[in-house]
Amino acid sequence: MKLSFYGADQCVTGSCHCLEVNGRRILVDCGLQQGRDEVSNDAFPFAANDIDFVLVTHAHIDHTGRIPMLVKQGFQGRIVATRLTADLMDIMLQDSAHIQESDAEWKNRKAERSGAPRVEPLYTIEDAQRVSQYMTTCEYNQPLDLCEGVRVEFVDAGHLLGSASILVTATEGGITKQIVFSGDIGNVDQPIIRDPTYLTGADYVVMESTYGDRNHTEVWSYTDDLAKIIDETIAKGGNVVIPSFAVGRTQELLYFIREIKDKGMVKSDPDFPVYIDSPLAKKATTIFTGDLRGYLDEAALELVQDGTHMFNFTNLRMTETSEESKMLNMDPTPKVIISASGMCDAGRIRHHLKHNLWRPECTVVFVGYQGEGTLGRALLEGVKSVKLFGEEIAVHAQIVNFQGLSSHADRNHLLSWIQAIQAPKPQHVFVVHGDREVAPFFAKTIQGLGFTAHAPQYTEVYDLIADKVTEPGYLPERKARTTGGMRASAAYERLVAVGNMLMESIKRSRGRDNKSLARFADQLRQLLEKWES
């Protein structure tokens, strides 16, 4: 009985773990790697036809995005997920396949001009459609006998509609072990979905650590804060552009905006127009309005039972075609534009950023995690210009990080989740799904609470009966960081880090006399600006 780590090992995306029991190989998630995490999406460190089962924690692409490639390369086993995860996967994987095909087409047009070799998409829409033929669905808290010696149970993780932590009970050679795969643990008090379920006992735990080094900013009222941002921007004649994940986050935003409109909280234009510029988001929203018994929180259930449409309000429009999308930026009417992708690395959002980033009256609101190496992270870190579609775009718009709206548990809630597992207390905790600096740090944190823990490396193998590492892994070289489309040198990155440390020192001083530090920080800032130019 062994556990191998094939993704999200000291990085945030590409979740993929392999449990071997009685000669059967069970993948837990098979996600796409994104941003600086990407090692090689087009190759697995195992043979696809050797995999017997795939257990899916939730539908997000960093947990499911390589399943069509697995099918393309010969997988013929069973895929198991909750009913709503399967529904969301169907549309999300086809959308991902469309992006893969479009990217390959664009690269091949360039290749024809330069004489470079042609490329193939990771997978096609046909590959994505074939996934459903291998799918088996279940409901929460429904034990399922997977194969000889293996029983699985999905419990609500509170991260996304249908998301789950997975409890695996495995028996081999007369020895039984319970292994918990946390998936992405949800934040508390989110709209629509319920809080995460805490498990009480396990022999081994594989847990995420996305926010293992920090807590979310306390938000007294999501609707108040979002209404203020919208009101101030529209009053200036600008657009509010929200890069948003099409599944989950977009529906939460619609939920909040419906409340904002019902209460008349935007005084500059109480019936301000809202555009959902994402065909995927439109399709996902239809799933959110289907049979959600057993998935909704109490407030959302009350709305449904009252006959109120959770996501419907006046002046809400959903664009379908790319022509409709382009027209949004030709219309001078101040508006809210919600568009994918959430990290700004692909999709229609990049066109909206091109047309709005240079306008000081506009606001770009980030409402989710921004991975290392993504355009979203660069904007949050204060880059002064970005390159979009071959054009240098100055960043004059206000950039807002709406940290309170997160579907991930923060540090304190992650600690509460793991501390609930006491009967039995885990022999070992594997900390995954966290940045290279975060996962080891969080592992040390929970060691301080009395747990045995570490952050595994890519391709590491752990014997669950002997309770030890049998094959060491390694940390792949990360992609070079980019800042506004330009590669940043290691020296530049060090200067940025030093500058950030100095500014944090000044903030911690709380007004005490730090004039020399401030002068040095200002000199460093001027040097960085000169370097950037």
N, C-alpha and C positions, 0 to 999 in steps of 0.2 A: 504494500500500500504506500504510494508515494505521491507527492505533489510537486508539479513543475510550474515554473513561472515564465510565461511567454508574453507578457505585456503589462503595462502600467506598473512597472517595477522601477521605483524611484522616478516616475514621471506620471502625468495625470491622465493621459489618454491611451487608447489601445488595450483596454483591459482584456486579459486572456490568461486563464490558469487551467492546468490540466491535472485531474485527479485520476490515478490508476488504481483500480481495485479488481482483483480476480481476473487480471488480463484484459479488462475493459478500460477504455480511455474515455474520460468524460471531460469535455471542455466546459468551463464556466465563463461565459461571454467570449466573444471573438470580435474585438472592436478595431476600428480604424484609428491609426496613429495620426496625430495632428500637430502642427506647429513645430517647435524644436524637438518634440518627442519622436518625430518620425525617424525610424531606423530604415526599414524597407517594408512598405506596405504590400509589395508584390510577391513576397516570399514568406512562407511559414517555416519555423524551426522544427517542423514535424510533417509527416505525410498526411494529407487531408483524408485519404481513404483509410487511415489507421484510427480515425476518431469514430467512436460508436455513438456518442450522445453529445449534444450541446444544451446546457442549461443557461437560460437568458435571464439576467436580473432585471433589465428594463430596456426600453427601445432606443435610447440615445445612441447615435452613430459611433461614439467612442467605445460602446459596448457591443454593438451589433454589426458595424459597418464592413467587416470582412467575412461575414457569413455567406454572402453570395459568391465570394471568391472561393470559400471552402467547398461550396457545392460545385462550382465550376471545375475545381481540381479533383473531384472524385468522391466527396463525402456522400454517403448514402444511409446515414443513421437517422436518429430521431432528434428533433429539436423540441425542447419543452420550455414553455413560458406561460404566464398567466394569460387569460383570455384577452384582456385589453392591451397587454404588451404585444401579443400576436397581431392584433388589429393595427396598432400604431406602426409596428415593424413593417407591415405590408406596404404602407404608403411611404415610409421613411426610406426604406431600402431601394424602392423604385426611384425615388427622388435622388438618392445618392448615386444610383447607377446612371441616371440622366446627367448628373454632374461629371461622373467619370468619362462618359462618352463625349460630352461637350469639351472637356479639358483635352482629351486625346485628339479630337478633331482640330482644336485650335493649335495644338503642338504640331500636328501633322501638316497644317497649312504653312507654318513657319519652316518645318523641315523641308517641304518642297522647294521653298525659296533658297534655303541654305545648303541643301544637299545632305542634311543630317538624316539618320535612319528614322523610319516611322516608328511610332509607339502604339501599343494596344491599351485600351482601357483596362483597369483592374477587373472590371466585370461589366456586363451589359444589363439592360432592363430585363431581357429574357432570363439571365442568370438570377436576377433578383426575384422575378416572378416564380421561379422554380423553388424558391425557399419554402413557400407555403405547403408544398406537397410533402415535406418532411416534418411539418409542425404538429405537435400535440399540445393542447391547452389544458390548463387547470385553474382552479380558483384558490384564493388564499386559504391556508390552514387545511388543505386537502392532501393527506399523505398519498404518495404515489410510489409504487414499487417499480423502480427503473429497470433493474436487471438483478441477477443473482447476487445477493449480499448487499444491495444498495437500495435504500429508500430515501426519497426526497420530500421536502415540504417547503412551500413558498409562503413567507409571511410579509405583511405590508411594511415596506421600507420608507414610505412617506416622502418619496423623492419626486415621483412622476406618476401619473395615472397608470396603474398596473405594476409599478415597480416593486421589487421584492428583495428581501434577504433570503438566502436559501440554506436550509438546514439539511445536511446530508448525513445519514446514518449508514456507515459502511462496515461490513464484517468480512474479514479475510483471515483464514487459518485459525478460526475460533476467536479472534480478537476483534472487538467492535470499537469503533471510534466515531464520535460525532464531530463533524466539521461544519462550521458556519462560514458562509461567504456573505459578507455584509452587503455587497453591491454598493450603490451610492446611498448613504444614509441621509434622510431628508431633514430639512429644517423644521422647527416647530411653528405652530400657529400660521401656517400657510393657508391661503384661500383654496377652496375646492377640495383638496385631498386631505387625508387624515394624517395625524402625527405618526412618526415611525413606531413600530412595535419593538419593544425591548425583549430580547431573548434572555433566558436565565441560566443556561448551562451549555458547555461545549468542551470538547477535548482540544480542539484547535479552532482558531479564528483567523480568517483572512479579512482584514478590514481596511476601508478607505481612510485617507488622511488629507483630503483636498485642502481643508482649512485647519490642519493640525497645528498651525503656529499662530493662529489669530482668531479673534471673535468678531462676529458681525457688528457693525455699528448699530447701536440701539436706535430704533425708529419708533417714535411714539404713534405715528399713524401713517401707513403707506399711502392712503388716499390723500391726506393733507399735504404730504411732501410732494407727491406726484402732481397734485393739482396746482401747487405753487409754481413748480417748474413750468408746467404748461401755460399757466396764466401769464407769468412774466415774459415768456418767449413770444406768445401770440400777441401780447400787448406791444411788443417791439416790432411786430410784423415778420417774425421769423418762423421757421419750421422746427418742430421737435422731432428729431430723428432717433429712433430706438432700434439698435441692432438687437434682435431677439431670436432665441431659439424657437423654431416654428411649432414645436410640440412641448406643451407645458407652460413655458414662460409667456408665450403670446396669449394663451387663454387666461392666465393670471392677470395680465395687463388689461385685457378686455373686461375682466371681472371688476377690477379697480375703476376703470374708466366709466363703466356703467354706473357705479356708485357715485363717482364724481359728478356725472351729468344729472343723476337723480336728485342730488343735493344742491345743484347749481353752484358748485365750488369754483368754477372758472368764470370770473366776473367780466373779463375783457371780451369773451365770446362764449356764452353759456352753451351754445350748440356747435362748438368747434368741430370741424371735420376730422375724422379718423380713418386712415387707410391701412388696411392689412395688405401689404404688397408681397405676398408669398402664396403661390398655389398650394404648397404643402401645408401651410398654416390653415388655409381654408378647409382642406380635406381633413386635417386633424381635428379642427373644431367640430366637424360633424360627428366625429367619434365621441367627443366630449359631451355631446347632446343625446347620446344613445342610452342603452341600458347600463346604468352606472351603480346599480344596487350592490352594496358591499365595498364600494370604492370611495364614495364622497364623504366629506365631513358634514357635521350637523347643519351648519349654516347653509351650505350648498344644497343639502337635501331639503331644507325648508323652502328654498327658492323653487326647486323643482316641483315639490308638492303643492306649492302655491300657484303653479302654472307660469311662473316668471322665467323667461329665457335668460340664463346666466350671462350670455355674451351679446345680447341684443340691445341696441339703443339707437336713437336717431342720429343720422349723419355718419353712420358706419358704412364703409364701402370696402369691398374686397376686389382687388385687381386680379385679372387672369393673365392677360397677354403682356409680353414685354413692351408692346406699343403703349398700353395703358400705363405701365410702370414709368415709361419715359415721360409721358404727359404730366405726371405728378410734378415734375420739376419745371415744367413750362407754365404751370398755373401759379400765379402770384399769391393766391389766398393762403394765409397762414394755416398750418395744419399739423397733425400728428401723423408721422409715417412709421409704421412698425414693419420691419423687413428682416429677412434672414440673409446671411448667417449671423449667429450671435457673436462670433469672434471676428467678423468682418473679413474672413479669408476667402470667401466665395459668395456668389449669389448677387441679387439685386441691390443689396445694401451698399455695395461698393460704388454703384452709380449714384445713389443718394448722397453718399459722403462726398463724392466728387463735386456735386452741385451745391452742397450746403456747408462743408467744412470751412470754406473761405469767407463765409458770411458771419460777421460778429453778432448779428441779431439772432442767429440760430443756436440751438442746443442739441448736443448729441448725448443721449442718456444710456449708459451701460447698465444692464440689469442682470448680468450673469458673469460667471468666471471667465477671465480672459487668459488663455494659455500663453506660455513663453513662446516668443517668436511670432505671435499673431499681430495683425494690424491693430486689433482692439487693445492689446497690451501696450503697444507703442503709443497709441493715442492717450491712454491713461497715464503713461509715464511722462507725458508732456512734450512729445516730439513736435517740432515747429512746422514741419511740412512732411507730406507723404506723396509717394508717386502712385498715381492711379491711372491705369490705361495709358501709360507712357507720358503722362502729364504731371508736373510737379504742382501739388495743391497746398497752399498755405493753410495752416490751422489757426483760424481766428474765432471759430465758434466756441461757445462755452462747452467744456467737456465735464460731464457729471457722472460720478460713479455711485449709482443707487445701491449701496452695499446691503441695505436692509432687506432687499428683495433677492433672496438666494434660496435655491432649492437644496443646497447642501447644508448639513449640520456644521456648526462652527466648532472651535476647539472644545469649549465647555460641554457642548452637547455630545461630541464624539467621546469625551471622557465619561460622561454619564452613561452612554450606550455600552461601552466596554466594561464599566464597573458593575453593570447589572448582571454580567455573566459570572456567576459565582458558584453554581451548583450543577455540575462541578466547575471549578475555576480552570480556565484553559491551561494545558501544558505549555502551549506556545501561541503567541500572536504574531501573525505576519502582517506587516504594515505596508500597504500598497496604495496606488492611486494618489500619490502626492509628489510634488516637485522634488528634485534631487536634494535640495536643502531641507525640505519639510519632512519627508517620510522618515529619515533617520532621527531627526529631532523629535518627532512625535513618538517614535519607538522608545527613545530614551525616557520620554515623559511618562509613558505607561509602565516602563520598567520601575520608575520611582514609585508607582502605585502597587508594586508587588507582583507584576506580571513578568513572565519571560517573553521577550519580544525582540524582533529585529526587522529591518527593511530589506527584503530579499532583492537580489540582482537578477537581471535578465538571464534566462535559461538555467537558473539555480534549481536544483532538485533536492527535495527534503523527504526523508523516510519517516512516515508517520507512526510506524510501529517502533522503530529504533529511536525515534525522536532526535534526529540529527541530520545535518546537511551531508548528502552523499556526493553531490557534484556542485562545485562552486559555479556561480554565474559571473557575469561581467557587466560593466556599465558602458554601453555603446557611446561612441563619440557623438556629442550633440551637434545638431545643425548650427551653423554660425548664426548668432543673433543679428537681426536686422533692425534698423531704426529708420522708419520712414522710407523703406525700400532700399536703403544703403547698408552695406555690411559694416558693422561696427567692429573696430579692432579691439583686441584684448586690453590695450592700454586705455582706450576710450571707456570700455566697460569698468575698468578699475577706477578711473576718474569719477564716473557716475556714482559708483558705489561709495567712494570717499565723500563725495558731495552730499549724498543722501545721509550718510552717517553724521556728518557735521550738522546738517539741518535738523536731524532728530535730536542731537545734543542740545542745540539751541532751543528747540521746542520744550525739551525736558527741563530746561533751566527756569521756565515759567517767569521770564522777565528779569531774572538776575543779570548782573553786569557781565555780558559775554561779548564785549565790543570787538576784541581781537579775533574771536572765533567768527563773528559775523563778517568782519572785514575779509578774513581769509576765505570764507564761504563765498562772498561776493566776487572776490578775485577768481576763485575757481569757476564760478558761474560764467564770468566774462570769458575765461579761457575756453570753456566748453562751447559757448556760443560762437567764438571765433573758430574753433575746431569744426563745428557743424557747418559753418558757412564755407 
